Amino acid sequence: MKKWLVLTLLILPWMGIAQSNKPNIIFILTDDHRWDALGYAGNKIIQTPVMDDMAKKGIYFKNAFVTTPICAASRASIITGMYERTHQYTFGQGDIKPGYVAQSYPVMLKLAGYYTGFYGKFGINYAGFSSLFDQGESYDRDDKLKDYRGYFYKKLGKDSVHLSRYTGQKAMDFISQAPKDKPFCLSLSFSAPHAHDPSEQQYFWQPEVDHLYRDVTIAPPIMATEADFLAQPEYVRTGENRTRWYWRFDTPEKYQRSVKGYYRMISGVDVEIGKIRKVLEEKGLDKNTVIIVMGDNGYFLGERQLAGKWLMYDNSLRVPMIVYDPRNAKHQDISDEVLNIDIAPTIFGFAGLPIPNSWQGQNLSSYVQGKRPAKSRKDFLVEHLWKVKIIASSEGIRSKQWKYFRYRDHLDREELYDLHADPLEKNNLANEPKFKKVLNQMRQKLANKVASLEGQRLP
């Protein structure tokens, strides 16, 4: 890693930073948080008043996506600002390569003089985690505990608390103890609302949100007929998306409990964000702290009779994203497509640091000044490169109107959707003769994008 740090120092000149002229930055990542599980997104049931308040006062991105719908690869893309096709990290790959870590926002921001912290699910194998931040702790659900204790094993004092409560408290402690002579960047990664997979009950939440949604009936999922399920290829119908559907959604009773549990866990994160914002106000830091909120990937809640993520449909890819800058508190709803790979350059944009040439995302910080840097984005790659029997590996490309994808081990299966006419991605046009030209164009765009990104890999 040392040689990469030397290169990083050449890329990023040392910059003395004073608290008086640089903002603090808090980046909050939620796990398996789909785009519409937010009150401000139009969800009439879920209660997320704190995130809604930031969306109303800040920038709300209607069309935020991840480039890879699986936590490990998405998190690597977030910290490196690069597509999975370039950094090549996902499950089963061992540690992420040191060269990419050396060019990640945690390492470079710390070198530039920010005081940095991380609490929660890092989600990336890297033996040197402890060196990445000034303060940090990486933890996630404990899969060895096959009941509620998988979420309730961390202690505050003598009390075992939910991981969301623990992460919220660690954040408040970090803010209270951060040095006053330099700005901080705190990265928080909540395990919620990820289901606790080993448990029959799946979803667990803090006691303070237990009362929510008790008297509500959740509407059944759209596009969840037998025909919608049978339209999938056999390797999807028998894969992990279907297995987890049986865990969570295969009966009306299970569906109600699971969706309510999922919503309660998101509400629990919202409660903790509210506590964090209160501490910022008490410490006089609220007017100079930028807060960014995003999900690490989307989520199926029974659509197509499936669960989980991984697939190239927007259920898997679309996530919430909010940027709240109290120094420029002019609300905007933005329709431009923004991505997980935009987080690192956006953090650097707010920090006033030069964006490394190796990063492939857009700096979104100028949206708070009325600019639209992502408006020019014509398309982006979507991919799930981990090859494992229970989840079919896939790749595709999404433009403003069209989405094309295919399964990497089954190239005879292609899907093409007109997103303007068919936003639910119900009518596959890949085999329609009148769309052959579009199909060929999208194939070529995918090939060109893949070649370009593979050409940007570190030696």
Secondary structure by P-SEA (a helix, b strand, c coil): caaaaaaaaaaccbbbbbcccbbbbbbbbbccccccccccccccccccaaaaaaaaacccccbbbbcccccaaaaaaaaacccccccccccccccccaaaaaacaaaaaaaaccccccccccccccccccccccccccccccccccccccccccccccccccaaaaaaaaaaaaaaaccccbbbbbbbbbcccccccccccccccccccccccccccccccccccccccccccccccccaaaaaaaaccccaaaaaaaaaaaaaaaaaaaaaaaaaaaaaaaacccccbbbbbbbccccccccccccccccccccccbbbbbbbbccccccccccccccccaaaaaaaaaabbbbbccccccccccccccccccccccbbbbbbcccccccccccccccccbbbbbbcccccbbbbbcccccccccccccccccaaaaaaaaaaaaaaaaaaaaaaccc
